[in-house]
């Protein structure tokens, strides 16, 4: 089966609450516990979010979460037949379509089965998981970002589709996980966090006439993209694709191209099988070898 991959990044704001709930453990361990204890999510805003239901949890012998089934409630008409009335009936019922979700605590990564018959928009799914966790984490003075892993080439492909380029935004979060990876950009984010209590930095470059030029060998652009591809943020492009006699609308493109792997097969859905699968695919998304001893989640 194909899976989408996303990384969870936690941050603790400097602004403290008067009363804070306590938890003895790392942020990722707390997130696991909260999801198991609160398996249902109903969004306040319907647009851009989707209601979620978790179940079928699998744990290892130490009690750490390995996987779950992620689904939703779907109201449907169920065709039926009444033999007494000799007539067809449409009854209403609820279905619970679901997909697999694998949980890699060591890398703070989730892998979600891609099935568009269950979830049409996986950006919405990730956004909903993030919103659910943030509501639960608020009393612990924690915030989480759930960002898909992407490819740098997707950004440049999107750039090349525009004839006129009006603006490019990079939103970089302050992950608790990247250690000494890309030290320069991490220091900038830490400075903004300490000085402004910021959870991230938004960089915008623009040209109102559509003449923005983004060279592919630009070191700062590529540094931002490296950070984003690991799950540390997102990019946004605004441009116009062509010019002709007819009016052409200015369009926007976001980093919606979620990384996909096609090598995972689940047969028995046991804890042992999940461990084996995660071990086999971890090299595709691991940043552990690039981390330093100062990681907050250790």
Buried (B, 14 or more C-beta within 10 A) or exposed (E): BEBBBBBBBBBBEEEEEEEEEEBEEBBBBBBBBBBEEEBEBEBEEEEEBBBBBBEBBBBEEEEBBBBBBBBBEEEEEEEEEEEEEEEEEEEEEEEEEBBBBBBBBEBBBBBBBBBEEBBEEBBBBBBBBBBBBBBBBEEBBBBBBBBBBBBBEBBBEBBEEBEBBBBBBBBBBBBBBBBEBBEEBBEBBEEBBEEEEBBBBEBEBEEEEBEBEBEEEEEEBBBBBBBBBBBBBBBBBBBBEEEEEEEEEEEEBEBEBBBBBEEBEBEEEEBEBBBEBBEEBBEEBBBBEEBEEEBEBE
